[in-house]
Amino acid sequence: MPYGVLDPQRLSQASRSCVERSLDWWQKSMQTTKHKTYLVLAGYDNDDGREIKLRREIVDKALDDPELIGNIIEVTANNEVGLAQKISRIRALLPVETITVFVESRNAVSAKAIFRRKFGKTLQIRKFKADFEFNHQWITTSTSFAWSARNWLLRLWFELKKRMGRGLRKKIRYWFRG
């Protein structure tokens, strides 16, 4: 999951932590299934590829094997829904047997729902904790109360959505269109 850059030369702590954890897990899994495991570096379109470039530098420093570097894929999108959709359409990754998404624990509820819709039972979520910097772009919602309330409301919405009929969901969407 992308977590942004602080400036053109530095990744946020959450983004750095995500790359390091996923790279470690990927290298361990490549020892058993080299040709079938890929590392997807994801970023948002609004930062002009800076986050992916900085993530790629971390990965290139950690890897020596050119065979491993060939199994790295870069993807950008507007949001998590777009990322899941683009990842599900990359031919090199198809068919997806297992997808492991590394996500910061406060963002796990929404990311799990988004990726579950695209990948179903093949999805694995790996959570990690990260402290956001004071000048991080998500700082306005980084308080624990805000994230707890957001996650509680998201869980409530997903449970209600599961139990509602399609007609009722369409009516609710119609009422709240802007």
N, CA and C of each residue as an Amber inpcrd file, in Angstrom:
protein
   534
   0.8380000  -1.1850000   0.0000000   0.0000000   0.0000000   0.0000000
   0.8760000   1.2380000   0.0000000   0.5140000   2.2150000  -0.7720000
   1.2690000   3.4690000  -0.7560000   0.8840000   4.3330000   0.4530000
   1.8690000   4.9760000   1.0410000   1.6170000   5.8650000   2.1820000
   2.2420000   7.2290000   2.0130000   2.7160000   7.5490000   0.8360000
   3.1530000   8.8990000   0.5420000   4.6060000   9.2050000   0.8190000
   4.9860000  10.3970000   0.3250000   6.3250000  10.9210000   0.5090000
   6.2380000  12.1920000   1.3440000   7.2900000  12.4690000   2.0860000
   7.3200000  13.7000000   2.8650000   7.8500000  14.8600000   2.0250000
   8.8470000  14.5750000   1.2080000   9.3940000  15.5340000   0.2580000
  10.0130000  14.7130000  -0.8710000  10.5560000  15.3250000  -1.9190000
  11.0720000  14.5310000  -3.0520000  12.1730000  13.5290000  -2.7190000
  12.8280000  13.6690000  -1.5440000  13.9250000  12.7500000  -1.2050000
  13.5990000  11.7690000  -0.0960000  12.4370000  11.8790000   0.5610000
  12.1590000  11.0160000   1.7140000  10.7680000  10.3890000   1.6420000
  10.7460000   9.0930000   1.8960000   9.4780000   8.3930000   2.0630000
   8.9640000   8.6190000   3.4780000   7.6710000   8.5180000   3.6510000
   7.1290000   8.5900000   5.0030000   7.5380000   7.3310000   5.7680000
   7.4800000   7.3920000   7.0840000   7.8650000   6.2540000   7.9140000
   6.9760000   5.0560000   7.6100000   5.6870000   5.2990000   7.3950000
   4.7580000   4.2050000   7.0900000   5.1150000   3.5520000   5.7590000
   5.4500000   4.3630000   4.7710000   5.8010000   3.8190000   3.4600000
   7.1190000   3.0490000   3.5150000   8.1120000   3.5850000   4.2380000
   9.3860000   2.8870000   4.4060000   9.1940000   1.5470000   5.0950000
   8.4180000   1.5540000   6.1610000   8.1590000   0.3270000   6.9140000
   7.4530000  -0.7040000   6.0420000   6.5100000  -0.2520000   5.2550000
   5.7730000  -1.1560000   4.3540000   6.7110000  -1.8040000   3.3400000
   7.5930000  -1.0160000   2.7490000   8.5390000  -1.5520000   1.7620000
   9.4910000  -2.5420000   2.4080000  10.0150000  -2.2040000   3.5640000
  10.9870000  -3.0830000   4.2150000  10.3590000  -4.4140000   4.6060000
   9.1470000  -4.3640000   5.1550000   8.4720000  -5.6090000   5.5510000
   8.1110000  -6.4610000   4.3310000   7.5920000  -5.8310000   3.3030000
   7.2040000  -6.6010000   2.1140000   8.4270000  -7.1570000   1.3970000
   9.5090000  -6.3940000   1.3590000  10.7360000  -6.8690000   0.7290000
  11.3080000  -8.0690000   1.4740000  11.3090000  -8.0090000   2.7910000
  11.7840000  -9.1250000   3.6080000  10.9380000 -10.3760000   3.3620000
   9.6150000 -10.2070000   3.3980000   8.7170000 -11.3480000   3.1670000
   8.8950000 -11.9020000   1.7600000   9.0360000 -11.0130000   0.7650000
   9.1840000 -11.4250000  -0.6420000  10.4690000 -12.2050000  -0.8460000
  11.5690000 -11.7400000  -0.2660000  12.8410000 -12.4530000  -0.4230000
  12.7710000 -13.8420000   0.1990000  12.1060000 -13.9750000   1.3390000
  11.9530000 -15.2950000   1.9580000  11.1010000 -16.2140000   1.0930000
  10.0450000 -15.6860000   0.4930000   9.1800000 -16.5290000  -0.3380000
   9.8490000 -16.8730000  -1.6640000  10.7510000 -16.0270000  -2.1510000
  11.4470000 -16.3020000  -3.4100000  12.4230000 -17.4640000  -3.2760000
  12.8120000 -17.8050000  -2.0830000  13.7280000 -18.9270000  -1.8900000
  13.0660000 -20.2410000  -2.2700000  11.7400000 -20.3090000  -2.1880000
  11.0400000 -21.5530000  -2.5040000  10.3810000 -21.5250000  -3.8790000
   9.8330000 -20.3960000  -4.2970000   9.1080000 -20.3260000  -5.5840000
   9.5630000 -19.1140000  -6.3750000  10.7740000 -19.1460000  -6.9190000
  11.3610000 -17.9780000  -7.5780000  10.5290000 -17.4060000  -8.7180000
  10.1090000 -18.1950000  -9.6430000   9.4880000 -17.6520000 -10.8450000
   8.0260000 -17.2610000 -10.6530000   7.4160000 -17.6190000  -9.5460000
   5.9900000 -17.3650000  -9.3800000   5.6520000 -16.2690000  -8.3820000
   6.6380000 -15.6450000  -7.7750000   6.3720000 -14.6420000  -6.7550000
   6.8310000 -13.2800000  -7.2540000   5.9460000 -12.3080000  -7.1750000
   6.2310000 -10.9590000  -7.6460000   6.0920000  -9.9630000  -6.5110000
   6.8520000  -8.8830000  -6.5960000   6.7390000  -7.7670000  -5.6690000
   6.1200000  -6.6170000  -6.4540000   4.9870000  -6.1220000  -5.9810000
   4.3060000  -5.0190000  -6.6450000   4.5520000  -3.7580000  -5.8320000
   5.2010000  -2.7880000  -6.4590000   5.4160000  -1.4860000  -5.8350000
   4.2860000  -0.5780000  -6.2910000   3.4930000  -0.1130000  -5.3410000
   2.3110000   0.6740000  -5.6790000   2.4690000   2.1150000  -5.2380000
   1.8120000   3.0080000  -5.9800000   1.8220000   4.4230000  -5.6340000
   0.5820000   5.0960000  -6.1810000   0.3840000   6.3160000  -5.7360000
  -0.7540000   7.0940000  -6.2200000  -0.3320000   7.9860000  -7.3820000
  -1.2710000   8.2640000  -8.2760000  -1.0010000   9.0820000  -9.4530000
  -0.6450000  10.5240000  -9.1010000  -1.1630000  11.0290000  -7.9900000
  -1.0120000  12.4470000  -7.6880000   0.3970000  12.8750000  -7.2740000
   1.3170000  11.9420000  -7.0470000   2.6780000  12.3480000  -6.6570000
   3.6850000  12.1890000  -7.7930000   3.2270000  11.9820000  -9.0060000
   4.0790000  11.8900000 -10.2000000   5.1440000  10.7980000 -10.1070000
   4.8510000   9.7170000  -9.4060000   5.7570000   8.5730000  -9.3380000
   6.9130000   8.7180000  -8.3650000   6.9150000   9.7570000  -7.5250000
   8.0200000   9.9460000  -6.5860000   8.0910000   8.8120000  -5.5700000
   6.9290000   8.3810000  -5.0480000   6.9400000   7.3220000  -4.0400000
   7.4780000   6.0220000  -4.6160000   7.0550000   5.6820000  -5.8100000
   7.5480000   4.4420000  -6.4320000   9.0450000   4.5400000  -6.6920000
   9.5070000   5.6970000  -7.1420000  10.9400000   5.8700000  -7.4040000
  11.7500000   5.6870000  -6.1210000  11.2900000   6.2660000  -5.0210000
  11.9970000   6.1190000  -3.7400000  11.9180000   4.6880000  -3.2130000
  10.7620000   4.0500000  -3.4010000  10.6320000   2.6420000  -2.9950000
  11.5620000   1.7650000  -3.8260000  11.6540000   2.0580000  -5.1170000
  12.5060000   1.2790000  -6.0240000  13.9740000   1.3880000  -5.6050000
  14.3910000   2.5750000  -5.1420000  15.7700000   2.7480000  -4.6760000
  16.0600000   1.8510000  -3.4800000  15.1130000   1.7510000  -2.5490000
  15.2850000   0.8700000  -1.3800000  15.4110000  -0.5790000  -1.8240000
  14.5610000  -0.9910000  -2.7490000  14.5690000  -2.3700000  -3.2340000
  15.8710000  -2.6650000  -3.9790000  16.3160000  -1.7350000  -4.8390000
  17.5450000  -1.9520000  -5.6000000  18.7710000  -2.0590000  -4.6950000
  18.7970000  -1.3030000  -3.5970000  19.9150000  -1.3920000  -2.6530000
  19.9320000  -2.7490000  -1.9500000  18.7600000  -3.3020000  -1.6870000
  18.6710000  -4.5530000  -0.9240000  18.8790000  -5.7990000  -1.7860000
  18.6780000  -5.6920000  -3.0920000  18.7550000  -6.8690000  -3.9680000
  20.0370000  -6.8800000  -4.7830000  20.5750000  -8.0830000  -4.9790000
  21.7440000  -8.2710000  -5.8260000  21.4110000  -9.1400000  -7.0330000
  20.4650000 -10.0220000  -6.8880000  20.1140000 -11.0080000  -7.9010000
  19.2940000 -10.3730000  -9.0350000  19.8130000 -10.3720000 -10.2840000
  19.0500000  -9.7870000 -11.3990000  17.7550000 -10.5560000 -11.7010000
  17.7300000 -11.8230000 -11.3240000  16.5230000 -12.6190000 -11.5180000
  15.3930000 -12.1140000 -10.6270000  15.7390000 -11.6780000  -9.4210000
  14.7410000 -11.1240000  -8.5100000  14.2380000  -9.7650000  -9.0000000
  15.1340000  -8.9520000  -9.5120000  14.7590000  -7.6190000  -9.9920000
  13.7800000  -7.7260000 -11.1600000  13.8360000  -8.8030000 -11.9150000
  12.8970000  -9.0170000 -13.0150000  11.4790000  -9.3140000 -12.5440000
  11.3220000  -9.6490000 -11.2800000   9.9950000  -9.9580000 -10.7330000
   9.3950000  -8.7960000  -9.9420000   9.7790000  -7.5680000 -10.2780000
   9.2270000  -6.3840000  -9.6270000   8.3200000  -5.6720000 -10.6150000
   7.1260000  -5.3530000 -10.1620000   6.1420000  -4.6740000 -11.0040000
   5.7360000  -3.3780000 -10.3190000   5.6400000  -2.2950000 -11.1000000
   5.2460000  -0.9930000 -10.5670000   3.8550000  -0.6270000 -11.0730000
   3.0050000  -0.1630000 -10.1570000   1.6180000   0.1840000 -10.4880000
   1.2500000   1.4970000  -9.8080000   0.5750000   2.3800000 -10.5400000
   0.0280000   3.5950000  -9.9300000  -1.4540000   3.6930000 -10.2580000
  -2.1870000   4.3270000  -9.3510000  -3.6240000   4.5350000  -9.5420000
  -4.0670000   5.7170000  -8.6810000  -5.3130000   6.1220000  -8.8440000
  -5.8500000   7.2490000  -8.0780000  -6.1120000   6.9010000  -6.6170000
  -6.5040000   5.6430000  -6.3490000  -6.8630000   5.2390000  -4.9840000
  -6.6970000   3.7300000  -4.8570000  -7.0770000   3.1860000  -3.6920000
  -6.9130000   1.7540000  -3.4420000  -7.7740000   0.8950000  -4.3760000
  -8.9650000   1.3850000  -4.6900000  -9.8450000   0.6430000  -5.5960000
  -9.1830000   0.5140000  -6.9680000  -8.6150000   1.6060000  -7.4430000
  -7.9010000   1.5820000  -8.7230000  -6.6890000   0.6800000  -8.6890000
  -5.9660000   0.6890000  -7.5610000  -4.8070000  -0.2050000  -7.4280000
  -5.2250000  -1.6650000  -7.5130000  -6.2600000  -2.0180000  -6.7720000
  -6.7350000  -3.4100000  -6.7940000  -7.1600000  -3.7980000  -8.2090000
  -7.8310000  -2.8980000  -8.8890000  -8.2940000  -3.1900000 -10.2490000
  -7.1270000  -3.3580000 -11.2120000  -6.1390000  -2.4610000 -11.1330000
  -4.9780000  -2.5670000 -12.0280000  -4.1600000  -3.8210000 -11.7450000
  -3.9840000  -4.1430000 -10.4630000  -3.2160000  -5.3400000 -10.1130000
  -3.9120000  -6.5890000 -10.6290000  -5.2320000  -6.6100000 -10.5710000
  -5.9720000  -7.7890000 -11.0290000  -5.9320000  -7.9620000 -12.5430000
  -5.4560000  -6.9540000 -13.2670000  -5.4110000  -7.0210000 -14.7340000
  -4.0090000  -7.2000000 -15.2950000  -2.9970000  -7.2800000 -14.4580000
  -1.6230000  -7.4550000 -14.9380000  -1.4370000  -8.9110000 -15.3520000
  -1.1260000  -9.1170000 -16.6140000  -1.0420000 -10.4770000 -17.1660000
   0.0490000 -11.3240000 -16.5100000   1.1470000 -10.7020000 -16.1580000
   2.2510000 -11.4590000 -15.5420000   1.8420000 -12.0740000 -14.2130000
   0.8810000 -11.4600000 -13.5330000   0.4570000 -11.9420000 -12.2120000
  -0.6570000 -12.9750000 -12.2790000  -1.2810000 -13.1190000 -13.4300000
  -2.4380000 -14.0150000 -13.5480000  -2.0160000 -15.4450000 -13.7790000
  -2.6670000 -16.4230000 -13.2500000  -3.7310000 -16.3660000 -12.2560000
  -3.1430000 -16.1270000 -10.8660000  -3.8180000 -15.3290000 -10.0850000
  -3.3570000 -14.9920000  -8.7310000  -3.7470000 -16.1230000  -7.7930000
  -2.7390000 -16.7970000  -7.2440000  -3.0040000 -17.8610000  -6.2800000
  -3.1170000 -17.2930000  -4.8730000  -2.2300000 -16.3700000  -4.5470000
  -2.2410000 -15.7040000  -3.2430000  -1.7290000 -14.2860000  -3.4360000
  -2.4130000 -13.3270000  -2.8390000  -1.9330000 -11.9520000  -2.8350000
  -1.8130000 -11.5160000  -1.3850000  -0.6360000 -11.0050000  -1.0440000
  -0.3910000 -10.5410000   0.3140000  -0.2550000  -9.0270000   0.2610000
  -1.1090000  -8.3390000   0.9980000  -1.0990000  -6.8790000   1.0250000
  -0.5650000  -6.4440000   2.3820000   0.4830000  -5.6310000   2.3580000
   1.0330000  -5.0680000   3.5830000   0.3800000  -3.7220000   3.8020000
  -0.2910000  -3.5810000   4.9510000  -1.0910000  -2.3860000   5.2060000
  -0.9140000  -1.9320000   6.6500000  -0.8660000  -0.6180000   6.8420000
  -0.7740000  -0.0480000   8.1770000  -2.0520000  -0.3860000   8.9290000
  -1.9570000  -0.7380000  10.1940000  -3.0900000  -1.3080000  10.9370000
  -4.3260000  -0.4150000  10.9460000  -4.1410000   0.9170000  10.9590000
  -5.3100000   1.7970000  10.9610000  -6.0490000   1.7930000   9.6360000
  -5.3700000   1.4380000   8.5630000  -5.9710000   1.4350000   7.2350000
  -6.4160000   0.0360000   6.8130000  -6.2310000  -0.9490000   7.6690000
  -6.4670000  -2.3440000   7.3060000  -7.9360000  -2.6560000   7.0080000
  -8.8630000  -2.0460000   7.7180000 -10.2820000  -2.3600000   7.5300000
 -10.7330000  -2.0320000   6.1110000 -10.4140000  -0.8240000   5.6610000
 -10.8690000  -0.4380000   4.3230000 -10.0860000  -1.1680000   3.2330000
  -8.7740000  -1.3320000   3.4230000  -7.9740000  -2.0310000   2.4100000
  -8.4160000  -3.4750000   2.2650000  -8.7220000  -4.1230000   3.3690000
  -9.1660000  -5.5170000   3.3220000 -10.4590000  -5.6520000   2.5140000
 -11.4130000  -4.7530000   2.7530000 -12.6810000  -4.8110000   2.0230000
 -12.4840000  -4.5580000   0.5300000 -11.6390000  -3.5970000   0.1950000
 -11.4010000  -3.2640000  -1.2150000 -10.7340000  -4.4240000  -1.9450000
  -9.6650000  -4.9750000  -1.3750000  -8.9410000  -6.0500000  -2.0430000
  -9.7110000  -7.3720000  -1.9930000 -10.5160000  -7.5770000  -0.9590000
 -11.3190000  -8.7990000  -0.8720000 -12.3160000  -8.8650000  -2.0360000
 -12.8700000  -7.6950000  -2.4170000 -13.8140000  -7.6530000  -3.5340000
 -13.1760000  -8.1330000  -4.8250000 -11.9080000  -7.7880000  -5.0470000
 -11.2210000  -8.1650000  -6.2820000 -10.6090000  -9.5510000  -6.2340000
 -10.0510000  -9.9380000  -5.0750000  -9.2600000 -11.1590000  -5.0150000
  -9.8700000 -12.2790000  -4.1830000 -10.9310000 -12.0030000  -3.4630000
 -11.6360000 -13.0320000  -2.7030000 -10.7720000 -13.7340000  -1.6830000
 -10.8150000 -15.0630000  -1.7010000 -10.1280000 -15.8660000  -0.6880000
  -8.6200000 -15.9430000  -0.8910000  -8.1190000 -15.4450000  -2.0210000
  -6.6700000 -15.4660000  -2.2330000  -5.9560000 -14.3640000  -1.4590000
  -6.7000000 -13.4660000  -0.8320000  -6.1360000 -12.3160000  -0.1360000
  -5.6000000 -12.6730000   1.2430000  -4.4090000 -12.1670000   1.5470000
  -3.8310000 -12.2220000   2.8840000  -3.4560000 -10.7970000   3.2600000
  -3.8290000 -10.3800000   4.4490000  -3.4980000  -9.0390000   4.9210000
  -2.4160000  -9.1580000   5.9900000  -1.3360000  -8.4440000   5.8330000
  -0.2690000  -8.3680000   6.8300000  -0.2890000  -6.9460000   7.3820000
  -0.5970000  -6.8160000   8.6680000  -0.7020000  -5.5000000   9.2930000
   0.6090000  -5.1250000   9.9700000   0.8870000  -3.8370000   9.9830000
   2.0240000  -3.3220000  10.7440000   1.6330000  -1.9710000  11.3210000
   2.2870000  -1.5940000  12.3890000   2.0290000  -0.2870000  13.0190000
   3.0750000   0.7020000  12.5460000   2.6140000   1.9250000  12.2960000
   3.5270000   2.9880000  11.8980000   3.1030000   4.2890000  12.5700000
   4.0790000   5.0600000  12.9790000   3.8090000   6.3870000  13.5200000
   3.9470000   7.3820000  12.3740000   2.8910000   8.1520000  12.1460000
   2.9360000   9.1280000  11.0750000   3.6820000  10.3790000  11.5320000
   4.4990000  10.9460000  10.6650000   5.2600000  12.1510000  10.9730000
   4.3130000  13.3380000  11.1380000   4.7670000  14.3890000  11.8130000
   3.9070000  15.5380000  12.0610000   3.5090000  16.2570000  10.7800000
   4.3130000  16.1570000   9.7210000   3.9790000  16.8250000   8.4620000
   3.4920000  15.8520000   7.3840000   3.0400000  14.6760000   7.8020000
   2.5140000  13.6870000   6.8650000   1.1600000  14.1480000   6.3260000
   0.8780000  13.7930000   5.0830000  -0.3600000  14.2380000   4.4500000
  -1.6110000  13.6750000   5.1250000  -1.4910000  12.6140000   5.9230000
  -2.6530000  12.0400000   6.5900000  -2.7780000  12.5040000   8.0390000
  -1.9830000  13.4890000   8.4380000  -1.9140000  13.8600000   9.8480000
  -3.2740000  14.2940000  10.3990000  -4.1430000  14.8380000   9.5760000
  -5.4420000  15.3030000  10.0650000  -6.2970000  14.1600000  10.5780000
  -6.0490000  12.9430000  10.0830000  -6.8460000  11.8040000  10.5340000
  -5.9920000  10.7600000  11.2460000  -4.8360000  11.1630000  11.7280000
  -3.9590000  10.1640000  12.3380000  -4.1850000   9.9880000  13.8350000
  -5.1120000  10.7310000  14.4300000  -5.3830000  10.5140000  15.8500000
  -6.0690000   9.1690000  16.0220000  -5.8300000   8.5480000  17.1230000
  -6.3840000   7.2100000  17.3280000  -7.9080000   7.2430000  17.3840000
  -8.4910000   8.3100000  17.9580000  -9.9460000   8.3920000  18.0120000
 -10.5460000   8.4750000  16.6110000  -9.9570000   9.2960000  15.7490000
 -10.4770000   9.4430000  14.3840000 -10.4190000   8.1140000  13.6350000
  -9.2870000   7.4140000  13.7460000  -9.1580000   6.1360000  13.0460000
 -10.0830000   5.0810000  13.6430000 -10.2210000   5.0670000  14.9580000
 -11.1160000   4.0930000  15.5910000 -12.5520000   4.3190000  15.1510000
 -12.9750000   5.5700000  15.1400000 -14.3400000   5.8860000  14.7100000
 -14.5390000   5.5270000  13.2430000 -13.5570000   5.8630000  12.4110000
 -13.6450000   5.5440000  10.9800000 -13.7470000   4.0360000  10.7660000
 -12.8850000   3.2760000  11.4410000 -12.8990000   1.8240000  11.2760000
 -14.1860000   1.2050000  11.8080000 -14.6920000   1.7280000  12.9160000
 -15.9480000   1.2240000  13.4530000 -17.0900000   1.4770000  12.4750000
 -17.1460000   2.6830000  11.8990000 -18.1920000   2.9970000  10.9220000
 -18.0480000   2.1620000   9.6500000 -16.8180000   1.9350000   9.2100000
 -16.6080000   1.0860000   8.0360000 -17.0600000  -0.3510000   8.2880000
 -16.7070000  -0.8960000   9.4420000 -17.1510000  -2.2620000   9.7680000
 -18.6690000  -2.3370000   9.7990000 -19.2870000  -1.3160000  10.4100000
 -20.7490000  -1.2580000  10.4670000 -21.3410000  -1.2100000   9.0640000
 -20.7780000  -0.3690000   8.2040000 -21.2770000  -0.2580000   6.8330000
 -21.1250000  -1.5790000   6.0830000 -19.9820000  -2.2440000   6.1920000
 -19.7740000  -3.4910000   5.4640000 -20.7080000  -4.5930000   5.9710000
 -20.9610000  -4.6260000   7.2700000 -21.9040000  -5.6130000   7.8130000
 -23.3200000  -5.3240000   7.3260000 -23.7330000  -4.0570000   7.3600000
 -25.0640000  -3.6970000   6.8650000 -25.2010000  -3.9980000   5.3790000
 -24.1640000  -3.6820000   4.6350000 -24.1770000  -3.9130000   3.1880000
 -24.3250000  -5.3990000   2.8730000 -23.6800000  -6.2360000   3.6920000
 -23.7660000  -7.6810000   3.5060000 -25.2020000  -8.1780000   3.6980000
 -25.9020000  -7.5470000   4.6370000 -27.2540000  -7.9950000   4.9890000
 -28.3550000  -7.3360000   4.1600000 -28.0480000  -6.2030000   3.5250000
 -29.0550000  -5.4830000   2.7310000 -29.2610000  -6.1390000   1.3760000
 -30.4350000  -5.9170000   0.8370000 -30.6980000  -6.3610000  -0.5190000
 -30.1500000  -5.3510000  -1.5190000 -30.0380000  -5.7560000  -2.7790000
 -29.4790000  -4.8860000  -3.8200000 -30.3450000  -3.6520000  -4.0320000
 -31.6640000  -3.8330000  -4.0030000 -32.5760000  -2.7120000  -4.2190000
 -32.4150000  -1.6210000  -3.1800000 -32.2760000  -2.0090000  -1.9240000
 -32.1020000  -1.0380000  -0.8500000 -30.7660000  -0.3080000  -0.9770000
 -29.7090000  -1.0260000  -1.3620000 -28.4080000  -0.3880000  -1.5700000
 -28.4810000   0.6450000  -2.6850000 -29.2010000   0.3330000  -3.7630000
 -29.3460000   1.2740000  -4.8700000 -30.1020000   2.5190000  -4.4380000
 -31.1430000   2.3590000  -3.6210000 -31.9000000   3.5160000  -3.1260000
 -31.0360000   4.3990000  -2.2470000 -30.2310000   3.8060000  -1.3730000
 -29.3450000   4.5750000  -0.4910000 -28.3250000   5.3480000  -1.3240000
 -27.7580000   4.6960000  -2.3410000 -26.8100000   5.3710000  -3.2180000
 -27.4720000   6.5350000  -3.9400000 -28.7160000   6.3540000  -4.3820000
 -29.4440000   7.4120000  -5.0790000 -29.6840000   8.6150000  -4.1540000
 -30.0350000   8.3430000  -2.8880000 -30.3070000   9.4290000  -1.9480000
 -29.0790000  10.2520000  -1.6270000 -27.8970000   9.6150000  -1.6220000
 -26.6880000  10.3130000  -1.2100000 -25.8040000  10.7680000  -2.3610000
 -26.3040000  10.7190000  -3.5720000 -25.5190000  11.2460000  -4.7050000
 -25.5320000  12.7610000  -4.6550000 -24.4090000  13.3400000  -5.0230000
 -24.2660000  14.7950000  -4.9000000 -24.4730000  15.5450000  -6.1370000
